[in-house]
Amino acid sequence: MKEVDLKMNEQEKYEIIKELVDHNGSKNRASKKLDISRRQIEKSHNQHQYA
């Protein structure tokens, strides 16, 4: 697989999306896995939704 360098915010966004996919969209489960709050996931999603 090709390795890609990501900026810090892109890496964070990738990790959040990956966990949401792995947990069938459950923000609660993804936040527990990432050890961040559900609000942080929602805030990140809202910031990147229109990007």
PDB file of N, CA, C, O and CB in Angstrom:
ATOM      1  N   MET A   1       0.845  -1.181   0.000  1.00  0.00           N
ATOM      2  CA  MET A   1       0.000   0.000   0.000  1.00  0.00           C
ATOM      3  C   MET A   1       0.884   1.236   0.000  1.00  0.00           C
ATOM      4  O   MET A   1       1.926   1.262   0.656  1.00  0.00           O
ATOM      5  CB  MET A   1      -0.958   0.003   1.217  1.00  0.00           C
ATOM      6  N   LYS A   2       0.476   2.240  -0.722  1.00  0.00           N
ATOM      7  CA  LYS A   2       1.229   3.475  -0.833  1.00  0.00           C
ATOM      8  C   LYS A   2       1.138   4.276   0.461  1.00  0.00           C
ATOM      9  O   LYS A   2       0.054   4.438   1.021  1.00  0.00           O
ATOM     10  CB  LYS A   2       0.724   4.305  -2.012  1.00  0.00           C
ATOM     11  N   GLU A   3       2.274   4.774   0.931  1.00  0.00           N
ATOM     12  CA  GLU A   3       2.301   5.587   2.145  1.00  0.00           C
ATOM     13  C   GLU A   3       2.132   7.055   1.770  1.00  0.00           C
ATOM     14  O   GLU A   3       2.760   7.556   0.837  1.00  0.00           O
ATOM     15  CB  GLU A   3       3.622   5.367   2.934  1.00  0.00           C
ATOM     16  N   VAL A   4       1.275   7.724   2.517  1.00  0.00           N
ATOM     17  CA  VAL A   4       0.977   9.128   2.245  1.00  0.00           C
ATOM     18  C   VAL A   4       1.225   9.931   3.512  1.00  0.00           C
ATOM     19  O   VAL A   4       0.802   9.535   4.598  1.00  0.00           O
ATOM     20  CB  VAL A   4      -0.490   9.312   1.748  1.00  0.00           C
ATOM     21  N   ASP A   5       1.912  11.061   3.372  1.00  0.00           N
ATOM     22  CA  ASP A   5       2.112  11.953   4.510  1.00  0.00           C
ATOM     23  C   ASP A   5       0.919  12.891   4.607  1.00  0.00           C
ATOM     24  O   ASP A   5       0.538  13.533   3.628  1.00  0.00           O
ATOM     25  CB  ASP A   5       3.442  12.755   4.374  1.00  0.00           C
ATOM     26  N   LEU A   6       0.333  12.964   5.801  1.00  0.00           N
ATOM     27  CA  LEU A   6      -0.823  13.817   6.037  1.00  0.00           C
ATOM     28  C   LEU A   6      -0.468  14.908   7.030  1.00  0.00           C
ATOM     29  O   LEU A   6       0.361  14.710   7.918  1.00  0.00           O
ATOM     30  CB  LEU A   6      -2.015  12.994   6.547  1.00  0.00           C
ATOM     31  N   LYS A   7      -1.099  16.058   6.874  1.00  0.00           N
ATOM     32  CA  LYS A   7      -0.972  17.114   7.875  1.00  0.00           C
ATOM     33  C   LYS A   7      -1.684  16.647   9.137  1.00  0.00           C
ATOM     34  O   LYS A   7      -2.504  15.730   9.090  1.00  0.00           O
ATOM     35  CB  LYS A   7      -1.564  18.475   7.358  1.00  0.00           C
ATOM     36  N   MET A   8      -1.374  17.276  10.261  1.00  0.00           N
ATOM     37  CA  MET A   8      -1.923  16.840  11.540  1.00  0.00           C
ATOM     38  C   MET A   8      -3.451  16.838  11.532  1.00  0.00           C
ATOM     39  O   MET A   8      -4.059  15.866  11.981  1.00  0.00           O
ATOM     40  CB  MET A   8      -1.413  17.735  12.657  1.00  0.00           C
ATOM     41  N   ASN A   9      -4.076  17.882  11.041  1.00  0.00           N
ATOM     42  CA  ASN A   9      -5.539  17.929  11.039  1.00  0.00           C
ATOM     43  C   ASN A   9      -6.123  16.901  10.070  1.00  0.00           C
ATOM     44  O   ASN A   9      -7.213  16.384  10.312  1.00  0.00           O
ATOM     45  CB  ASN A   9      -6.027  19.338  10.669  1.00  0.00           C
ATOM     46  N   GLU A  10      -5.423  16.600   8.989  1.00  0.00           N
ATOM     47  CA  GLU A  10      -5.881  15.588   8.057  1.00  0.00           C
ATOM     48  C   GLU A  10      -5.781  14.204   8.685  1.00  0.00           C
ATOM     49  O   GLU A  10      -6.661  13.365   8.495  1.00  0.00           O
ATOM     50  CB  GLU A  10      -5.073  15.648   6.759  1.00  0.00           C
ATOM     51  N   GLN A  11      -4.701  13.965   9.439  1.00  0.00           N
ATOM     52  CA  GLN A  11      -4.525  12.692  10.121  1.00  0.00           C
ATOM     53  C   GLN A  11      -5.631  12.497  11.161  1.00  0.00           C
ATOM     54  O   GLN A  11      -6.197  11.411  11.276  1.00  0.00           O
ATOM     55  CB  GLN A  11      -3.134  12.621  10.787  1.00  0.00           C
ATOM     56  N   GLU A  12      -5.930  13.543  11.905  1.00  0.00           N
ATOM     57  CA  GLU A  12      -7.000  13.479  12.910  1.00  0.00           C
ATOM     58  C   GLU A  12      -8.338  13.184  12.244  1.00  0.00           C
ATOM     59  O   GLU A  12      -9.101  12.344  12.722  1.00  0.00           O
ATOM     60  CB  GLU A  12      -7.083  14.801  13.708  1.00  0.00           C
ATOM     61  N   LYS A  13      -8.623  13.869  11.146  1.00  0.00           N
ATOM     62  CA  LYS A  13      -9.860  13.656  10.410  1.00  0.00           C
ATOM     63  C   LYS A  13      -9.938  12.217   9.900  1.00  0.00           C
ATOM     64  O   LYS A  13     -10.988  11.580   9.986  1.00  0.00           O
ATOM     65  CB  LYS A  13      -9.967  14.648   9.238  1.00  0.00           C
ATOM     66  N   TYR A  14      -8.830  11.709   9.372  1.00  0.00           N
ATOM     67  CA  TYR A  14      -8.779  10.342   8.872  1.00  0.00           C
ATOM     68  C   TYR A  14      -9.079   9.343   9.982  1.00  0.00           C
ATOM     69  O   TYR A  14      -9.868   8.418   9.790  1.00  0.00           O
ATOM     70  CB  TYR A  14      -7.413  10.050   8.256  1.00  0.00           C
ATOM     71  N   GLU A  15      -8.456   9.525  11.139  1.00  0.00           N
ATOM     72  CA  GLU A  15      -8.662   8.610  12.264  1.00  0.00           C
ATOM     73  C   GLU A  15     -10.122   8.607  12.723  1.00  0.00           C
ATOM     74  O   GLU A  15     -10.684   7.553  13.018  1.00  0.00           O
ATOM     75  CB  GLU A  15      -7.747   8.995  13.434  1.00  0.00           C
ATOM     76  N   ILE A  16     -10.722   9.777  12.781  1.00  0.00           N
ATOM     77  CA  ILE A  16     -12.125   9.881  13.195  1.00  0.00           C
ATOM     78  C   ILE A  16     -13.028   9.175  12.195  1.00  0.00           C
ATOM     79  O   ILE A  16     -13.909   8.407  12.581  1.00  0.00           O
ATOM     80  CB  ILE A  16     -12.545  11.357  13.338  1.00  0.00           C
ATOM     81  N   ILE A  17     -12.810   9.434  10.924  1.00  0.00           N
ATOM     82  CA  ILE A  17     -13.639   8.798   9.892  1.00  0.00           C
ATOM     83  C   ILE A  17     -13.460   7.287   9.921  1.00  0.00           C
ATOM     84  O   ILE A  17     -14.432   6.540   9.807  1.00  0.00           O
ATOM     85  CB  ILE A  17     -13.287   9.348   8.494  1.00  0.00           C
ATOM     86  N   LYS A  18     -12.221   6.837  10.072  1.00  0.00           N
ATOM     87  CA  LYS A  18     -11.931   5.404  10.123  1.00  0.00           C
ATOM     88  C   LYS A  18     -12.670   4.747  11.287  1.00  0.00           C
ATOM     89  O   LYS A  18     -13.280   3.691  11.115  1.00  0.00           O
ATOM     90  CB  LYS A  18     -10.415   5.164  10.250  1.00  0.00           C
ATOM     91  N   GLU A  19     -12.621   5.352  12.452  1.00  0.00           N
ATOM     92  CA  GLU A  19     -13.304   4.782  13.611  1.00  0.00           C
ATOM     93  C   GLU A  19     -14.820   4.812  13.442  1.00  0.00           C
ATOM     94  O   GLU A  19     -15.506   3.876  13.854  1.00  0.00           O
ATOM     95  CB  GLU A  19     -12.907   5.532  14.877  1.00  0.00           C
ATOM     96  N   LEU A  20     -15.345   5.870  12.844  1.00  0.00           N
ATOM     97  CA  LEU A  20     -16.789   5.924  12.603  1.00  0.00           C
ATOM     98  C   LEU A  20     -17.215   4.806  11.664  1.00  0.00           C
ATOM     99  O   LEU A  20     -18.248   4.172  11.877  1.00  0.00           O
ATOM    100  CB  LEU A  20     -17.192   7.289  12.018  1.00  0.00           C
ATOM    101  N   VAL A  21     -16.425   4.563  10.633  1.00  0.00           N
ATOM    102  CA  VAL A  21     -16.735   3.476   9.706  1.00  0.00           C
ATOM    103  C   VAL A  21     -16.639   2.133  10.414  1.00  0.00           C
ATOM    104  O   VAL A  21     -17.509   1.276  10.257  1.00  0.00           O
ATOM    105  CB  VAL A  21     -15.788   3.509   8.494  1.00  0.00           C
ATOM    106  N   ASP A  22     -15.573   1.951  11.197  1.00  0.00           N
ATOM    107  CA  ASP A  22     -15.386   0.682  11.916  1.00  0.00           C
ATOM    108  C   ASP A  22     -16.495   0.407  12.922  1.00  0.00           C
ATOM    109  O   ASP A  22     -16.793  -0.750  13.219  1.00  0.00           O
ATOM    110  CB  ASP A  22     -14.051   0.684  12.632  1.00  0.00           C
ATOM    111  N   HIS A  23     -17.105   1.459  13.446  1.00  0.00           N
ATOM    112  CA  HIS A  23     -18.154   1.305  14.457  1.00  0.00           C
ATOM    113  C   HIS A  23     -19.532   1.653  13.903  1.00  0.00           C
ATOM    114  O   HIS A  23     -20.426   2.054  14.648  1.00  0.00           O
ATOM    115  CB  HIS A  23     -17.848   2.182  15.668  1.00  0.00           C
ATOM    116  N   ASN A  24     -19.696   1.498  12.601  1.00  0.00           N
ATOM    117  CA  ASN A  24     -20.992   1.711  11.942  1.00  0.00           C
ATOM    118  C   ASN A  24     -21.608   3.067  12.245  1.00  0.00           C
ATOM    119  O   ASN A  24     -22.822   3.178  12.411  1.00  0.00           O
ATOM    120  CB  ASN A  24     -21.954   0.635  12.351  1.00  0.00           C
ATOM    121  N   GLY A  25     -20.784   4.084  12.317  1.00  0.00           N
ATOM    122  CA  GLY A  25     -21.267   5.447  12.516  1.00  0.00           C
ATOM    123  C   GLY A  25     -21.544   5.829  13.957  1.00  0.00           C
ATOM    124  O   GLY A  25     -22.035   6.929  14.214  1.00  0.00           O
ATOM    125  N   SER A  26     -21.243   4.951  14.904  1.00  0.00           N
ATOM    126  CA  SER A  26     -21.494   5.247  16.313  1.00  0.00           C
ATOM    127  C   SER A  26     -20.441   6.224  16.843  1.00  0.00           C
ATOM    128  O   SER A  26     -19.279   5.864  17.030  1.00  0.00           O
ATOM    129  CB  SER A  26     -21.494   3.945  17.152  1.00  0.00           C
ATOM    130  N   LYS A  27     -20.865   7.448  17.076  1.00  0.00           N
ATOM    131  CA  LYS A  27     -19.941   8.464  17.586  1.00  0.00           C
ATOM    132  C   LYS A  27     -19.492   8.132  19.003  1.00  0.00           C
ATOM    133  O   LYS A  27     -18.355   8.420  19.379  1.00  0.00           O
ATOM    134  CB  LYS A  27     -20.596   9.849  17.554  1.00  0.00           C
ATOM    135  N   ASN A  28     -20.383   7.526  19.794  1.00  0.00           N
ATOM    136  CA  ASN A  28     -20.008   7.151  21.167  1.00  0.00           C
ATOM    137  C   ASN A  28     -18.893   6.124  21.165  1.00  0.00           C
ATOM    138  O   ASN A  28     -17.903   6.290  21.877  1.00  0.00           O
ATOM    139  CB  ASN A  28     -21.219   6.602  21.928  1.00  0.00           C
ATOM    140  N   ARG A  29     -19.033   5.067  20.379  1.00  0.00           N
ATOM    141  CA  ARG A  29     -18.004   4.026  20.328  1.00  0.00           C
ATOM    142  C   ARG A  29     -16.705   4.553  19.740  1.00  0.00           C
ATOM    143  O   ARG A  29     -15.624   4.238  20.238  1.00  0.00           O
ATOM    144  CB  ARG A  29     -18.493   2.835  19.514  1.00  0.00           C
ATOM    145  N   ALA A  30     -16.804   5.348  18.690  1.00  0.00           N
ATOM    146  CA  ALA A  30     -15.607   5.910  18.068  1.00  0.00           C
ATOM    147  C   ALA A  30     -14.878   6.825  19.041  1.00  0.00           C
ATOM    148  O   ALA A  30     -13.649   6.796  19.109  1.00  0.00           O
ATOM    149  CB  ALA A  30     -15.971   6.678  16.790  1.00  0.00           C
ATOM    150  N   SER A  31     -15.611   7.635  19.792  1.00  0.00           N
ATOM    151  CA  SER A  31     -14.972   8.553  20.736  1.00  0.00           C
ATOM    152  C   SER A  31     -14.270   7.783  21.856  1.00  0.00           C
ATOM    153  O   SER A  31     -13.192   8.179  22.297  1.00  0.00           O
ATOM    154  CB  SER A  31     -16.011   9.521  21.328  1.00  0.00           C
ATOM    155  N   LYS A  32     -14.869   6.699  22.312  1.00  0.00           N
ATOM    156  CA  LYS A  32     -14.224   5.881  23.342  1.00  0.00           C
ATOM    157  C   LYS A  32     -12.947   5.243  22.800  1.00  0.00           C
ATOM    158  O   LYS A  32     -11.931   5.202  23.493  1.00  0.00           O
ATOM    159  CB  LYS A  32     -15.190   4.791  23.852  1.00  0.00           C
ATOM    160  N   LYS A  33     -12.996   4.750  21.577  1.00  0.00           N
ATOM    161  CA  LYS A  33     -11.822   4.122  20.961  1.00  0.00           C
ATOM    162  C   LYS A  33     -10.695   5.133  20.769  1.00  0.00           C
ATOM    163  O   LYS A  33      -9.527   4.801  20.969  1.00  0.00           O
ATOM    164  CB  LYS A  33     -12.197   3.491  19.612  1.00  0.00           C
ATOM    165  N   LEU A  34     -11.035   6.366  20.381  1.00  0.00           N
ATOM    166  CA  LEU A  34     -10.035   7.406  20.142  1.00  0.00           C
ATOM    167  C   LEU A  34      -9.653   8.153  21.413  1.00  0.00           C
ATOM    168  O   LEU A  34      -8.721   8.957  21.405  1.00  0.00           O
ATOM    169  CB  LEU A  34     -10.549   8.387  19.115  1.00  0.00           C
ATOM    170  N   ASP A  35     -10.369   7.892  22.504  1.00  0.00           N
ATOM    171  CA  ASP A  35     -10.148   8.568  23.779  1.00  0.00           C
ATOM    172  C   ASP A  35     -10.313  10.082  23.656  1.00  0.00           C
ATOM    173  O   ASP A  35      -9.516  10.864  24.175  1.00  0.00           O
ATOM    174  CB  ASP A  35      -8.759   8.239  24.310  1.00  0.00           C
ATOM    175  N   ILE A  36     -11.371  10.460  22.954  1.00  0.00           N
ATOM    176  CA  ILE A  36     -11.757  11.867  22.840  1.00  0.00           C
ATOM    177  C   ILE A  36     -13.257  11.949  23.111  1.00  0.00           C
ATOM    178  O   ILE A  36     -13.939  10.927  23.175  1.00  0.00           O
ATOM    179  CB  ILE A  36     -11.393  12.461  21.417  1.00  0.00           C
ATOM    180  N   SER A  37     -13.758  13.156  23.268  1.00  0.00           N
ATOM    181  CA  SER A  37     -15.184  13.307  23.554  1.00  0.00           C
ATOM    182  C   SER A  37     -16.009  13.209  22.267  1.00  0.00           C
ATOM    183  O   SER A  37     -15.519  13.450  21.164  1.00  0.00           O
ATOM    184  CB  SER A  37     -15.451  14.652  24.258  1.00  0.00           C
ATOM    185  N   ARG A  38     -17.263  12.851  22.453  1.00  0.00           N
ATOM    186  CA  ARG A  38     -18.176  12.809  21.317  1.00  0.00           C
ATOM    187  C   ARG A  38     -18.295  14.203  20.692  1.00  0.00           C
ATOM    188  O   ARG A  38     -18.415  14.345  19.475  1.00  0.00           O
ATOM    189  CB  ARG A  38     -19.568  12.286  21.755  1.00  0.00           C
ATOM    190  N   ARG A  39     -18.259  15.216  21.544  1.00  0.00           N
ATOM    191  CA  ARG A  39     -18.336  16.600  21.064  1.00  0.00           C
ATOM    192  C   ARG A  39     -17.172  16.934  20.136  1.00  0.00           C
ATOM    193  O   ARG A  39     -17.352  17.652  19.153  1.00  0.00           O
ATOM    194  CB  ARG A  39     -18.355  17.572  22.247  1.00  0.00           C
ATOM    195  N   GLN A  40     -15.984  16.421  20.440  1.00  0.00           N
ATOM    196  CA  GLN A  40     -14.831  16.657  19.570  1.00  0.00           C
ATOM    197  C   GLN A  40     -15.048  16.031  18.195  1.00  0.00           C
ATOM    198  O   GLN A  40     -14.663  16.606  17.177  1.00  0.00           O
ATOM    199  CB  GLN A  40     -13.552  16.097  20.211  1.00  0.00           C
ATOM    200  N   ILE A  41     -15.661  14.861  18.170  1.00  0.00           N
ATOM    201  CA  ILE A  41     -15.972  14.224  16.887  1.00  0.00           C
ATOM    202  C   ILE A  41     -16.982  15.070  16.120  1.00  0.00           C
ATOM    203  O   ILE A  41     -16.809  15.315  14.926  1.00  0.00           O
ATOM    204  CB  ILE A  41     -16.519  12.790  17.100  1.00  0.00           C
ATOM    205  N   GLU A  42     -18.035  15.515  16.802  1.00  0.00           N
ATOM    206  CA  GLU A  42     -19.051  16.335  16.149  1.00  0.00           C
ATOM    207  C   GLU A  42     -18.457  17.644  15.633  1.00  0.00           C
ATOM    208  O   GLU A  42     -18.771  18.079  14.525  1.00  0.00           O
ATOM    209  CB  GLU A  42     -20.202  16.624  17.115  1.00  0.00           C
ATOM    210  N   LYS A  43     -17.599  18.268  16.440  1.00  0.00           N
ATOM    211  CA  LYS A  43     -16.974  19.533  16.034  1.00  0.00           C
ATOM    212  C   LYS A  43     -16.080  19.320  14.819  1.00  0.00           C
ATOM    213  O   LYS A  43     -16.112  20.113  13.877  1.00  0.00           O
ATOM    214  CB  LYS A  43     -16.157  20.135  17.197  1.00  0.00           C
ATOM    215  N   SER A  44     -15.284  18.259  14.835  1.00  0.00           N
ATOM    216  CA  SER A  44     -14.405  17.958  13.711  1.00  0.00           C
ATOM    217  C   SER A  44     -15.222  17.672  12.456  1.00  0.00           C
ATOM    218  O   SER A  44     -14.877  18.133  11.368  1.00  0.00           O
ATOM    219  CB  SER A  44     -13.496  16.763  14.042  1.00  0.00           C
ATOM    220  N   HIS A  45     -16.294  16.919  12.607  1.00  0.00           N
ATOM    221  CA  HIS A  45     -17.163  16.590  11.478  1.00  0.00           C
ATOM    222  C   HIS A  45     -17.772  17.862  10.884  1.00  0.00           C
ATOM    223  O   HIS A  45     -17.813  18.026   9.664  1.00  0.00           O
ATOM    224  CB  HIS A  45     -18.279  15.616  11.919  1.00  0.00           C
ATOM    225  N   ASN A  46     -18.240  18.755  11.748  1.00  0.00           N
ATOM    226  CA  ASN A  46     -18.851  19.990  11.277  1.00  0.00           C
ATOM    227  C   ASN A  46     -17.846  20.887  10.569  1.00  0.00           C
ATOM    228  O   ASN A  46     -18.187  21.536   9.580  1.00  0.00           O
ATOM    229  CB  ASN A  46     -19.478  20.734  12.435  1.00  0.00           C
ATOM    230  N   GLN A  47     -16.611  20.930  11.062  1.00  0.00           N
ATOM    231  CA  GLN A  47     -15.572  21.756  10.446  1.00  0.00           C
ATOM    232  C   GLN A  47     -15.207  21.242   9.061  1.00  0.00           C
ATOM    233  O   GLN A  47     -14.947  22.035   8.156  1.00  0.00           O
ATOM    234  CB  GLN A  47     -14.328  21.796  11.332  1.00  0.00           C
ATOM    235  N   HIS A  48     -15.185  19.927   8.885  1.00  0.00           N
ATOM    236  CA  HIS A  48     -14.721  19.342   7.633  1.00  0.00           C
ATOM    237  C   HIS A  48     -15.861  18.978   6.686  1.00  0.00           C
ATOM    238  O   HIS A  48     -15.623  18.528   5.565  1.00  0.00           O
ATOM    239  CB  HIS A  48     -13.898  18.119   7.920  1.00  0.00           C
ATOM    240  N   GLN A  49     -17.076  19.170   7.128  1.00  0.00           N
ATOM    241  CA  GLN A  49     -18.225  18.770   6.334  1.00  0.00           C
ATOM    242  C   GLN A  49     -18.289  19.533   5.007  1.00  0.00           C
ATOM    243  O   GLN A  49     -18.660  18.967   3.979  1.00  0.00           O
ATOM    244  CB  GLN A  49     -19.506  18.989   7.127  1.00  0.00           C
ATOM    245  N   TYR A  50     -17.937  20.784   5.034  1.00  0.00           N
ATOM    246  CA  TYR A  50     -18.048  21.600   3.821  1.00  0.00           C
ATOM    247  C   TYR A  50     -16.705  21.850   3.167  1.00  0.00           C
ATOM    248  O   TYR A  50     -16.615  22.601   2.196  1.00  0.00           O
ATOM    249  CB  TYR A  50     -18.702  22.920   4.141  1.00  0.00           C
ATOM    250  N   ALA A  51     -15.656  21.222   3.693  1.00  0.00           N
ATOM    251  CA  ALA A  51     -14.307  21.425   3.131  1.00  0.00           C
ATOM    252  C   ALA A  51     -14.118  20.612   1.886  1.00  0.00           C
ATOM    253  O   ALA A  51     -13.050  20.654   1.277  1.00  0.00           O
ATOM    254  CB  ALA A  51     -13.228  21.061   4.147  1.00  0.00           C
TER     255      ALA A  51
END
